[in-house]
Amino acid sequence: MMCLLKGKVKISKQGVGGRSQIIRMIKPIQYFAYRAYFAGEKYLTDASAFEVSTVCIIPMTVVDSLIRANLKLAMFFIRQLSVDLGIADERTVNLTQKHIRGRLAESLLFLMDCYGLETDGATISIYLSREDLANLSNMTTSNAIRTLSNFVSERLIALDGRKVKIIDEERLRKISRLG
């Protein structure tokens, strides 16, 4: 099991044709890389850092022993897995039923909610490549680039390299909500 102490990490899984899909974003003091152990499955996901990160690694044998001796710790992991399942269920519906604009708007808002904003109060505190943004939004990189350009033209966001500045959060939320 791993715990991210500092930095930002993505969890991704290879899909059809080897295409990568970002399935979770990890922020500091979140645990990850333990679900497969509890399920008795092979580890099928990859973890990659977006920036310099510090990760604590705890052997699952130690975690297993601690859980068996501590009901509160067992409930912590049941709760965490339940929250993660709820988020995964919501993302599955959104990524399969929303149109491209709705998916990209949702991903930008998700990143803002997950990592917050910089001191200017508008720039999302994570810098993703267009490919990563596409993989998070379940679209091709070219569709992500085109939709980002449309959002810029509509004055919803501003772009500076990998930095995304939210200009009209209310309209972005409406696009995400309507799909």
N, C-alpha and C positions, 0 to 999 in steps of 0.2 A: 504494500500500500504506500502511497505517496501523499505528502501534504505540501502544498505550495506555500512557502513562507514569504516569498517576495517574487514579484514579476507577474507575467501573464502567459497562460498556456492554453493551447487548443487540443482537443481530443478529436481525432478524425478516424474515419473508417473508409476502406477502399470499397467502392461500389462497382456497378456494371462497367466493364471495359477499363477497370483500373482507375476510374475517376474517384477522386477523394471527396468525401462529404464531411464537413465539420459538424460534429454532433453535440459537442459541449464546449463551453468556454470556462476555464478555471481562473479564479481570482485568489488572492492571498487568503490563507487559512481555510482552504477547501481541501478535502481529501478526495483522492481519485485512485484509479487502478486497483480496485478491490472487488468490483461487482462480479467479474468472471470467476474469481476464487470462490466466493460464496455460492455461485450458481454451479460450480463444478465444471466450468467450461474453460476452453482455451482463451487466452487473451487475443482479441482480434482487432483491437484499436491501437492507434499510435498517439503519443503525446509529443508535442513540439512547442518550444518556447517562442514567444513573439519578441522577447527582449531578454536581457540577462536576468536569470531567475535563480532562486534558491529553493531547493526541494529537499524535504526530509523523507528518507526511505525507511519504512518500518516493515520488517519481515512479517508475512501473513501468519506464520506460525505463532509469533508473539501476539499479534492482534487476536487470533483465534483463542489463544489461552486467556487473554484478558477479558474477552467477551464472555467466555464460559464462566468466568468468576465474577462478572459484574453485570447485573441486570440493567443498570442505568446505561452502561456503555452499549449493551445489546440494543436497547431501545433507541439510543442515539443513531446507530447505523440503520435500524429499521425505519426510523423517521427520515433519515437522509436519503435512503434508497427510494422511499415513497415519494418524497419531494422530487427527486430526480425523475422518477417514472411519470409523475404528473406533468413536469416540464417537457419530457420527451413526447408524451401523448399530445400535448398542445402543439408542439413544434411539428409533429407528424401531420396533424390536420392542417395546420397553416401552410406548411411547405408543399402539400399536395393539392390544396384547394384554392389557395390564393393565386392571383395573377402575379406576374413578374414585379410590377410596381409595388403591390402589397407586400410581397416577400422581402423586397429590398428595404422598404420603409420599416418593416418589422425588424429586420436584422440591424439596421442603424439604431433604432430605439432600444433593442435588446442590448447592443454594445454600450449605449449610453447608460442604460439602467444598471448594467453589470459593472462597468468600469468607471462610470462617472464622467465628469467634465473637467477640463483644465481650468486654470485660474481665470480665464476669460469668460467662463460660464457658458460657453457654446461649443467648444472643440472637444470631440470625444477623446477620452484619454487612452486610446489605443490606435496604433497606426497599422492598418491592414493593407496588404497588397490587393489589387483588384481581383486576383485569383482567389485569395482567401475570402474576400467578401462574397464572391460568386459561390464558393464552396459552402459558405455559411447560409446562403440564400437559396441554394438548390437551383442554380442557373449556370449557364455558360459564362465564361469571362467576358466574351463580347457583349452578351446581354446585360451584364452588370455594368460594363463601361458605358454602354448606350443609355441605360436607365439612370445612372449617376449623372451623365451629361444632361439628360432631360430634367432631373431634379435641380441641377444648377441653373438651367435656363428658366425654370419655374420659380427660382429664388427660394427653394426649400432648404438647400444646403449650399455651402461653398467648399471648394476643394483646394488644398495646397499640398501637392504631392500625395502622400498617404494620409494626410490629416483631413478629417471631415468636420466641418463646422455646421452645426444645426442653426438654420436661420428662422425657420417656421415650424417649430415642434408641433403645434396644434394641427396644421395641415398634414404633416407627416404622420401623425397619429390617426388622422381621419383616413388617409390612404391605406394605412396598415389595417385599420378596423374594417374598412369596406372591402379589402382584398383586391 
